[in-house]
Amino acid sequence: MRAIGTFLLLTFATTWGLWALVIWASGGDHAPGPVPGLAIGGPLFLVGVFAPGLIAVALTAWAGGRGATLALLRRIVAWRVSLRFYAFALLLMPVVKLAVAGLYRALTGTWPHFGETNAVVLVAATVLSTVGQAGEEVGWRGYLLPRLTERVGLAGASIIVGVVWAVWHLPLFFARGTDTYHQSFLLYALQLTAYSIALAWLYWRTGGSVLLTMFMHAAFNNMKDIVPSGLVAGGRVFSFDSTLVFRLTVLLLWIVAAFLLVRMPQASRRPTPNVLGNRPSLK
C-alpha cells in the first residue's frame, strides 16, 4: 500500500503543481495575464502530463532495480497479441459514437454534428500518437492497476484507477484554452471511469500489454470527435450540465463497461498481474 500511496502523492503533487503554475501564467482563473514561456502544451505542462509514467519508472527502479525497470518498460513494446484486441482498442470509441448518433436521431429526429476529419487521418493520428500515451499509461495501467488489483481485484481496481485518472485531470477544467474549460467534470469522470474499465479489461486480456492500452488511449483522444460531444457555454464544473451527445456517450460507454465488468475475475478469483510483465494468473 505504501508504494501506491507514494506513487499517487508524487504524481498529483508534480502534475498539479506544474499545471497550476502554467494555468496561472497562461490566463487561467484569477491569472494576471500570459507569461512568456509558460503555456498550455508547453514544456512544463508536458512534464506534468508525463509525470505518472516518469514517477512509475522511478519508483520501480528504486524498489526493484534494473530488472524490474526493464520488465516494466518491455510492456510498452508488448505487441504480440491477437488482432482482435487491436480492433477492440481502435474501434470501441468510433462504434460508441456512431451508436450515439443513431440514438440522437431516434430521440430528436435530427442527426448530430459529425466531425469532418477523414477516417484514414484519424487512424493515422491514433497510430502516430500512441507513443505519446506512455506518459500516462505506464503510470495508470503499468504501475497502479496491477498493484490495486492485488488488493481489490481487477474490477474494483479498474474503477478506482478510473476515478483517480479523472481527478488527475481536474485542473484542466479551470484552464482557458482547453476543451474541458468550465465543462461538466462529473460527466467527464463518469466517462473516463467507464473507459478505464475497458482499458483494464484489455490490459488483462493481453497479458499486461501497456502498448495496447497506449493504443486504446490514443484512439479515445483521436476518435471521440467523430461525433463531437460539443461544449456548454458558461457551464459549471461540478454539475451535470452538458449536451445530449455527451450524455448518450457516457451512457453507452457504461453499458459496455458493465458488460466487461461482469466478465472480469471477481475478488475471490482475481487476476494478479505480475508487475514484472508476465501474463496475469488466477488465484
Secondary structure, DSSP 4 states (H G I P E B T S, - for coil): -HHHHHHHHHHHHHHHHHHHHHHHHTT-TT--S-BTTB-TTSHHHHHHHHHHHHHHHHHHHHHHHHHHHHHHHHGGG---S-HHHHHHHHHHHHHHHHHHHHHHHHHHSSPPPPP-S-HHHHHHHHHHHGGGGHHHHHHIIIIIHHHHHHHHHHHHHHHHHHHHHHHHTGGGGG-TTSTTTTS-HHHHHHHHHHHHHHHHHHHHHTTS-HHHHHHHHHHHHHHGGGS-----TT--TTS----HHHHHHHHHHHHHHHHHHTTS--GGG-B---TTSPPP-B-
